[in-house]
Amino acid sequence: MYLRRHGKNVDGEEYGYWSLVESVRTARGPRQRIVATIGKLPGLDKEERIGWEEISRILTGKPRHQDSLLEKFEEPPSWATVDINRVTVERLRSFGDIYLALMLWQQLGFTAFCQEHMPEGRETIPWSVMACILTIARFCSPSSELQIAESWYGKTAMDDLLGVSAEKVNDDRLYRALDALLPHKDALCRHLQDRYGEIFGETFDFLFYDITSTYFEGMALGNPQAKRGYSRDSRSDCLQVCIGLVTSREGLPLAFEIFDGNRADVTTTEEMVLAMESKYGKANRIWVMDRGMVSEENIQFMKERGARYIVGTPKSMLRKFEQELLTRGWEEVHPGVEVKICDCPEGGEETFVLCRSEGRKDKETAILNRFLDRLQTGLGKLKEQAEKGRLRDRQRAERRIGRLLERNSRAASLFTVTVNETGSGKQRRLAIDIKKSEERYQWALQSGGSYILRTNWTEADPKTIWKKYIQLTEVEDAFRTEKHDLGMRPIYHQKKDRTQAHILVCFLALSMWQTLQQWMKASGLGTAPRKLIEEMREVRSLDVLLPARDKTIRLRVVSTPSKELKVLLQRMKILLPNKPKIIQNVVQKIA
C-alpha cells in the first residue's frame, strides 16, 4: 500500500487530497485499487513541537496538564557555535515500531492490569515491566529470550521509553517473567473482553472457534502434551500441541486453550464450550465452527445446553440434498456464490443452508482431475507390467497400489482395484482389474464447490447465515498472523508451563495486532497492519553529538518519517517526538 496525492483546479484555485492505494493482481496484469479516500490533510508541514516528556505522558496514560491546554508560545531559539567537521552520530536505535507497540499495550490496559495482578516485590525490575518487554519483543521482532537479552533489546529505544537499561535485561529474568505471567492467563482473557467492549463496543454475541497446531524443536520430554498428530504445518515428524482459539466476529482474540498434540478436533468442542461458560459466563451467544469441529454428539450436547450454533457439515450430507442442487431458488450472496434454504431431512427446528461457489467448484474440479490423471497413469503402468510378466509378486503389487491410492486420495474412492493370479508355474501371471465408477465421478463433479450449513439460529435469511459463517476466515487469518508474523512456531521450550507461557505471550501480541487492525479500519486506512509496522520500523532514534566551543552537546532525536507515513500517523492521531532532548549527564568538555 502507498499514499497518492491528487489535485484539481477549480476556478483557478488548486485543491489537494490524498488516497490510500494498493496494488492488486488481475487477469490483465497489476492494477491499482483505491482502498480509502483520506481527503485533505491540513497542517501536514506545520507540526506541533512534541518533546520526549509528552511521549512519556502518552505511554503512561497520564492526563495532559491543565497548563498545556492553554495557548502555547514558541520557545526562544537556543544557539551554539558548532564545529561541523567533528559532528558525529551515535546510538542508532529502533524506535517507531517499539513506540507503536507500547501505545497498543497501553491502549489495551495491560499496564494497569499487570501492575495490579503482578505487584512489585523484591525483584530489581517489576514483573509487569518484564511482561511488557516480552510481549513488545514478540510483536516487533519475534525471537528467543536469549536473543532478546543479548541482541535485540540493546538495539531498541526501550530503555528510553521504559527506563530499564539493557544491562538489567537478561534471559534468566525473561524466563522468570514467563513463569510470573502464566498464572494470570484467564484473568487476562477476561480483561481483554472488557477492554474490547470499551474500545470497540463488542457484544460477543458470536464466538468463532477453530483449532491449529504448532510443533516443537527437540524431544520436549518435560511436556506431556507434546505428541504426534495431524500437523497443519506439514511437520508430522515433530511433536506438537493443538491450540483452540476463540475470536469475536472482527477476529479479536478472546480466549485459547492448549490440547494434547494427538487430540482430534471434534473431541475438543465440548471442553471448549464448557471452559468458556465456566470462566466467562453462559450468555446468549452463537457458536460458529467449521465441519471438522462438529459431530452429532457435539450437536446434541449444544442443544441440551441451550446453545445456538452455525456449523459446517460433512461432505457426505450433500447426498441428502441431491435434488436441491438441481432445482431453482438460489440467491446470490457474493459474486460467484449462491445460497438457498433447504428443509431439514429429518424434520425439527434446525435450518439447513445449501451453498455453492463457482470459484470453489472450478478449483475442486481441477484438483480432482489432476489426482485422477495421476492415479489412472500409475495404475495403467502397473497393469501393463503385470501383463508383461514384470510384476509377479502379489504382495508387492498390492503395496504399490496402496501407495498410489494414498498419494492420490482425492480420486481413490472412484476406483475399485483387484489383483488376481492366472496360470501356474512359469506361466503364472498377475491380472490387475481396474474399474472406475462413472457415477461417483459425475457426483463429484456435480457436488464440487457445494457445502451445507446447519444452524438452530432463528435467522431465516440464508445470506445472513452464510455471511456469519464465512467470518471464520478471521480465525484462520489470526492463526497465520500468530505463526508467521509473531513467530509462534516452532516452539523451543521443553516444559509444559514454559510452552503455555510462550503461547500466552503470542496471544497477547496477537490481541495488539488485531487491535491495530481495527484502529486502522476506524481511521479509514484499510486493514493491513503489516505494512504500517514495516513503515514504522524505518523510524529510528539517534544521538547527534555537536562539538561546541567548550563542550560537546548530545541531542537525542527521532528521525523524521516520510511524508506518506506522516499522513498515516496524522490520520491515526499518533504523535512522534520531533523536539530534540538534551542529554545533560553525558555532556563532555573538550580538552
N, C-alpha and C positions, 0 to 999 in steps of 0.2 A: 504494500500500500504506500501511496505517497500523496502529497498535497499539490493541487493545481490551482493557480491563481487565474481568475477570469476578470475581464474588464469590458465595459461597454460605455459608449459615448452617447449621452442624452443632452440635446440642446447645447452642445459644446462643453459639457461638464463630464469629467471622467469618473465612473463609478467602478469599484472593485469588490470582488467577493471570492471566497475560497470554497473548494470542494475536496472531499476525500475520495481518491480514485484507487482502484485495484486492477491489476492485470489478470485476465482470465483466459483460459484456453478454449477455443471454439473449433468447430469443424473447418472454419475458414481461416484459422490462424489465431494468434493472440489478439485480444481486444481489450480496451479499457472500459471499465464499468464504474459509474459514479455510485459510491456507497452512501454518501451523505453530503448534502449541501450545507456548508457551515455558515455561509453568509459573511457579512462584513465584520472584520475584527479591528475595531478602532484601538489606537494606542499601542500597537504592537511594538513600535520602535521607541515608545516613551514609557519605560518601565519604572515602577516604583523601586527605590533602592531598599533591598532586603538584606539585612545583616544576619550573621550566624546566630545571634541571640533570638531573632524571630523564628528561625528554623528550629531551634531548640524548644521554643514555646509550642510550635505546631506538633512536634513529635511527642511532647509530654502531655499534650491535650489541655494545657493551661489556658484560661481565657485571656483575651487581649487586655492590657492595662488601659484604664479609663483615659489616661493622658494620650495614648496612642490613637484614640478615636478622634482627637482634635486635629485641627489642620497642622500639617507637618511643614516645617520650614527647611529650606535647603541648608545642608551643613556647609560651613565655610571650607574652602579648599585647604588641603594640608600640603605644603611644599617641602621639597628636599632636593638638594643637589646630588645627583647620582652619577657615578662613573659607569656609563653604559657599556664600556668594554669588559667590565667584570660582572655584569648581571648574569645570574645563573638561576636554574630551576631545579628544585629538589622535591622529593616526597610525592611523586605522582601516585594517586590513589583512585580506585573505583569509587564513584560517588552516586551517580544517577540512579542505577538500579537498586543500590542499597537504600537510598533515601525513599524511593518509591515503595519498597518492601516494608520499611519501617512505618510509613504512612498507613499502609494496609493493616499492619499489625496493630497500630493504634486505632484505626477505624473499626476493626472487629472487636475492640475492647479486650484484647489479650493482655495488654499491660496491666490493667486493673485486675483482671481475673488472676493472673499469675502472682501478683503481689498479695492478693487476698488468700489464695489457696496454697501458696508456697512462701510463707513469711520468712523474713531474714532470721538467720541464726548465727552460728559461729563461723560460717563459711566466709572466705575473703570476698568472693563475688556472689551476689544473691542468685539463687537458682532460677528466679524469674528472669533475670538478665541472661543467664546461660541458655535457658529455653528459647529466648528470643534469638540469640546468636545461632543456635542450631537450626531454627526454622528459616531465618533470613538466608543462611548459607544454602539450605535446601532449595529455597525459592530462586536465588540468584545464580548459584554455581554448585549444583549437586556434586558432592564428593564425600569421602570418608571423614571421620572425626580427626584422624591423624593428618589428612590433607588440609582440613580447615585450620588446625592449630599451627602446622609447620609452614604453610604456604599461603593459603587464601586470606586469612584474617589480616595479616600484616600488609597486604596489598590493597586493602579497602579503607574507607573513611569511617569504619565502625567505631574506632577509638575516639574520633572527634564527635560522633553523634551519640554514642553511649557512655563515653568516659571510661572505657575499660581498655587498658593498654594491652598490646599484643603479647607482652611477656606473661601476662596472667591468664592467657587462654592456652590451655594445653589439652592433649587428648584425654588424659585421665579425668580432668574436670568436666569435659564434654560427655564422657561416658557416664559419669555420676549424675549429670544433668538429665540424661535419658532415664535413669532409674528414678529420679525425683519427679519427672513429668508423668510417667506411665500411670500411677495410681489415680490421676485426675482425668482419665480418658472419658468416662461417662459424664462427668461434670462439664468438661469442655464441650461435648456434643450438645448438652442441654443449653449451655451458654450460647453456642452458635445459633441454635434455633431461636432463642430470644433475640439475639442481635440481628439475625436476618429479618425478623419481624419488624424490628425498629427501623432498619435501614431501607429495606425493600418492600415492607408491608406483606411479607409472605404469610400465607394462611396454612400451608402444608396440608391442604385437602387432598392432594395427590402425592403418593410416595412411589418412587420408581426404584426398583430393586434388580440388581444384576450381580453376577459373580465373575471374577477373573482370578488368575493365579500368577505367582511370581516365584522364581526359582532361586536356589542357593548356590553359591560357590563354596565348595567344601562339603564335608560329611554332615555337618550340623548335628553332631552326636548329642548335644545338650538340649535339643529341641524335639520333644516327642510329636509335635505337629508336622514336622518335616517328613513328608512321604512322597513316593512316586505316584503320579496320577496323570489325568489328561492335562497336557500343558498347552496353554494358549500362546506360549512363547516358542513353541516348537523345540522345546528342550526336555524331551522325555527322558534324557539321560541323567537329569539332575533331580534332586529332591526339591519339593516345593510346598508352599502353603496356598490355600484358597482364601480369597478376600471377598466378602459380601459387602456391597456399598449401597446405601440408600441416599437418594438425592431428591430435591424438590423438582418441580416442573421446569425450572430455569437451570437445572444442573448444579445447584448449590449443594455441596455435600452435607448431609445431616448426621449420619452415623455409619459405623462399619463394624463388622465382626470378622474374626480370623478363624478359619476352619482347617482341619487336617487336609493335607495335600491330596489325599485319595478320596475325599468326600465327593459324592455325586451331587450335582447342582440341585436336583429335585429333593434331596434329603435335607436341605438347609432352610427351606421355605418356612416350615412350621417354627423352627427355632428362631428365625429372624423376626417373624411376626410377634412371637411371644416376647422376645427381647425388647422390641420397640414398644410394646404395650406396657411391659413391666417398668421400663426405665423412663418412658416419656408419656405414659398415659394412653388410655384407649379412647381415641377421639373419632370423629366422623370422617374417616379417611378412605380413600380408594387406592388400592394397591395395583400397580401396573408392572407386569412381568412378562418376560419372553417365554416361548413354549418350552424351552429347556428347563425352566424352573417349576413347571406345573405337572401334577399328576391328578388322577381322580381323587386320590386320598387327600391331597392338598386342597382341592376344590371343596371337598366335603368338610374338611377342617375349618376352612374360612367361612363356609355357610353356617356351621354350628356356632361360630364365634360372632356371627352377625357382621362379618367384614365384607366389604364390597371389593370388586376386582375387575380389571380388564387384562386378559391374558391371551397370549397366542396359543394355538392348539397344534397337536402333532399333524404332520403332513397326511397321515393315514385318514384323518377325519374328513378330508376332502371328498372321499368316496361317497359319503352320505349326502353330499351336496352336488353330485354329478349333474343332475338335471338343472340345478340352479345356474351352473356355469354356462349353459346353453340358452337360457331364457333371457328376456329383456328386463328392464327396470334398473339398470346401472346408473349411478350418479358419479360424475367426475368430481373428485375432491382435490386433485392436483394434476397438472399436465401429465398425461400418460398413466394416471392412477384412477381406478373406478371402484366404487363400493356399493353394496346393497344389503338390506336387512333380509335375513332368512329366518324361517320358522325353526324352532327347536325340534330336532328329530324325535326326541322322547317326550316333548311337551315340557311344561314347567315355566318358571319365571325368568329364565335366562334369555338373553338376546345374543344371536349369532350374526356377525357381520362378515360377509364374504368380500374379499378384496382381491384385485388383480392389477398387476403393473406390467405395462408393455416393456419397459426397460429391463425389469427383472426377468420377464419371460424370455427375452432375447438372450440375456446373459446365461440363464439356466439351460436354455436350449443349446447354446454354443458349447457350454461345459459338457453337457450330456453327450453331444455328438463327438466331441474330442475324445472323451473316455470310450465311447462306443467304437470309434475307429481304431483306437489303440488296442482294445480288447479283441476285436474281430481279427485284426492283423496278427496279434500274438497267438490266439487260438488257431488261426489258419496255419501258421508256421508249425505249431506242434502237431496238428493233424497231418500235415504234409510229411513231417519227419517220421511219424508213426507209420504212414502208408509205405514209405520207402525203407522201412526197417531200421532206421537210425535210432529210434526210440523204442526200446524193448522192455525196460524196467517200469512196471506199472506204478509202483510207489513213487518213483522219481517223476513220472508223468503227472501223477495226481498232485505232487508237491508243486510242480511248476505251474499247473493250472490254478492251484490255490493262491500262489503268489501273484499271478496275473489278475485274478479276481479281486484280491486285496488291494493291489495298486490302482485298479480301475473300479473302485467300489461304486461310483455313481452309476455305472452301467451293468454292474454284476447281476442285479436282480432281473435283468432282461434275458439272461441266458440260462439254459439248463445244459450242463456238460456231463457226459458219462463216458467212462473208459471201459472198454470190453476187450477180451482176448479172443483171437481167432487162430485156428490151426494148432499144431503141436510140434514139438521138437524144433528143428531148424526152420520150419515153416510158420512158427508161431509169430503172430503179429498183434500189435495193439490197434484197436479201432476206436478213434475218438469221435463221438457223436455230439454235434453242436446244434442246439435248437434255440432259435431266437423267438421270443414271444412278441409278435407284432402288436397284440392287444395291449400289452403293458407299455410298449414303446409309444403307441398312439396316446395312451392315457397320460404318459409322462409329458408328451408334447402339449396335450390339451390342458393339463393342470399346471404347467410351468408358469411361474410368476404369480400363482394364486395362493392365498392363505386365508385362514379363518381366525377371527377374533371372537372371544367369548366373554360375556360380562353379565353381572347381575345388577349393574347400574341402571337406574331408571331412565337414563337418557335414551330418547328414541331416534335421534338423528345419527345416521351412520357416519356422516362426515365428522361430527364432533368426537365420536368414539375413536375413529381412526386417527384423528389429529392428536388425541391424548396418548394413544398407544405409540405413535411414531416418535414421541418425545423421549422414548427410551434411548434414542441416539445420543441424548445428552449424557447419559451414564457411560456409554461407550466412549464418548469424547473425553469424559473425566478420567477414565482408565488410561486412555492414550496419553493424556497430559501427565498423569502420575508416573507412567513408565518412561516416557521419552523425555519430557521437559524437566521433571522433578527427580528423575533418577531412582525410582523405587526398586528397579531391578538392575543387576542381580543383588541378592542380599548376602553380605559377608559376615553378619553376626551369626554366631553359632549357638546362642542360648535363646530360649523361648522369650523371656522378658525383654531382652535387648531387641529381638526381632519385632516384637509387638510395639516397642517404643519407637523403633525406626519407622514402622508403618504409620504410627500416630503422627510423627513429625511430617511425613509425606502428606498425611491427611490435612494437617494444619496448613501446610504450604498450598495444597490444592484449594482449600477454602479461600485463601488470599488470592489465588489465581482467578478463581471463578468470581470473586468479588470485584476484582479489577475488570473482568469482562463485563459485568453488569454496570460498573461505573462508566466504562467507555460507551456502552449501549445507551445509557441515560444521557450521555453528553453528545450523542449523535455521531459517534466515531466508529461505528461498526462493532464487531466482536472479535478482534484479533489482538489479544494481549501480547502474543509472542513478538509481533512486530514492534509494539511500543517498548517492550522490555529491551529488545535489541538496540533501539534508538537511545534509550536511557543509559545503556552501558557505555555509550560514547562520551557521556558527561563525566569528567574527572575533576578531582580536586588536586591542587598542587601548591607548593610554596615557591614564591618568587623572592629571590634574595637581591636586594638593591643596595650596593655599596655606596653609602653616603660619605660625607667628609670625615666624621668622627665615629661612625658606627655602621653596622650592616642591618638594614631593615628587612625583616622577614614578613611577607604578606601571604596569608593563606587565602586562596581564591578558588572559585569553581569555574570551570571552563564555560564559555558561552555556548548554549545549544544552537543547532542550526535553525534557520528561520522556520522550516516546516515543523520541527519539534516544538518551537516556541508557540506555534499556533495550537498544537495539540495540548500543550500544557496550559495555555490560556483557557481553552475550552473546558478542561477538567479542573481549572482553578488550583493548579499546583504551582507553588512558589519555589524558586530556587534561589539560594543566596547569591546575589550579584554585587555585594559590597565586601571588599577585602577585609580580612581580620588581621590586625597586627598582633603577632605572637611576641609578647613582651619578654617572656622568660628565655628567649633564645637570641636576643639582640647581642651582637658581638662587636667589640671595639676593634678597630683596625690599628695595627702597630704602626 
